[in-house]
Amino acid sequence: MSSWTRPWKLVVVLSLVVSLLAACTGGSKSELPALPENGAGKITVMHWSADQFMTELGNTFNVKYPEIEFQIVEPKELYESFKPENGEGEYEKKLTEFIKKKKIDVVMTHQMEYEKLAKAGILYKLDTLIQEEKYPMDDFHPGIVDLLREKGGNAIYGLPSGISSMALFYNVDLFKKHGIEVPTHKMSAQQVLDLAQRFPGGSDEKDRIYGIHTEYHSVGSHMLSLGEMSNLQVIDQKAEKVLMNSEGWRSLFTSYAELVKDNKININDRNNQGGSYGSGFPAGKAAMVLNYTWMFDEMKYASHRQGPDGKESKPFEWNMVTVPVDPANPDESSSVSLGEIYSVTSSAVDKRAAWEFVKFTTGPEMAKINGRSTRKLTARKNVQKEVEGKSMEAFTMLRPAKNNYSIQSVLAKNNISYEFHQTLTTKLEEALTSVKSGKKSADQAYNELIPELQKALEEAKRKGAEEKKKKK
């Protein structure tokens, strides 16, 4: 059971009245038969934890539909059968086989899996059901329905209960102390880095104030995240050419490298357990950090944790704005994605019971419950409550980016060895470190980096072709 479920058990109980009074959305006609008169049904659901499923979803649903039984299939067997080095294509194949073998009726996926399963014909098309039963779609956050259709090949094969999103957290007190204007919504990555540059940094680690904190990421992966938020492509869609030889990437790299050199971006020592905390945002040692909603828990307990000097951190005022965006598309972000997507499988035996569960779990009733949780970002508007007096709009203001494909999906689509992604972050980190040490200028490190990455991509493509050949 996840830790955040306990505080809202009372909310669940109170919401049951609403659930019981809510009318079924089934209309006078539907492509699916109605539930039997006694309301009985049985659904086999794929979910990573049977206990968590019943606590968060199953028990609440059963108040409204007490005669529908659940059989929960945990994917442990699936994960054990899959070897990461075999690539996304192999996982997709194993997942499809698992769903068929276990006779899954409802599958919970994430964005990439949803797209793959929809294309493979594993999921049941919901468009007609949504229209005939007047399932509420208008109050989803902007861009969600469009994204579902895009990933489903112009059709809807599943519905989300929530979204995954980040925000830029900032230390209000540090900005005031140094006379720097606080961040605003929809800034560019360059504007964020310019703000970070205005903080002192310094050679004395004890008194150093970082402009931005990398959290638990290496500087290579952290810089890549800023590039993705800026809509800067790493490789082309055919995975033949590295696209980082551009003014956008050059500007981002050189600005970031100067911050690293000036000790204004901390380099996370992954060998130092807990070291990231002592020099990080919750400890009041960094002005900004990009993070998910779990940062609320970090901030809640920050004052009870000790820094490297053995002293407890002092509480400070903080707030949030949206993540950096592409100035050409300021209302959307690649960092916003669909969270848990629930789909009926095309082979489901009791499609009516499965559909009732999907539309309840992703509908307004559950959205009201999820909107009261600090960890759940609901997919629907106007139900997200404030947390500790702070608006959650920084997480929900931006729509998912159109036609957004991650570098991982491009590599998988073209059967490129995943080693390239690891090489990419490693070489970025080495280049940035060479600037920090003074061995190279930012321009020199950048110019030497591009041909190295191109060579690594070609090598990964060759390895990927060999791996594919071996599987045949």
Disulfide bonds with the S-S distance in Angstrom:
none
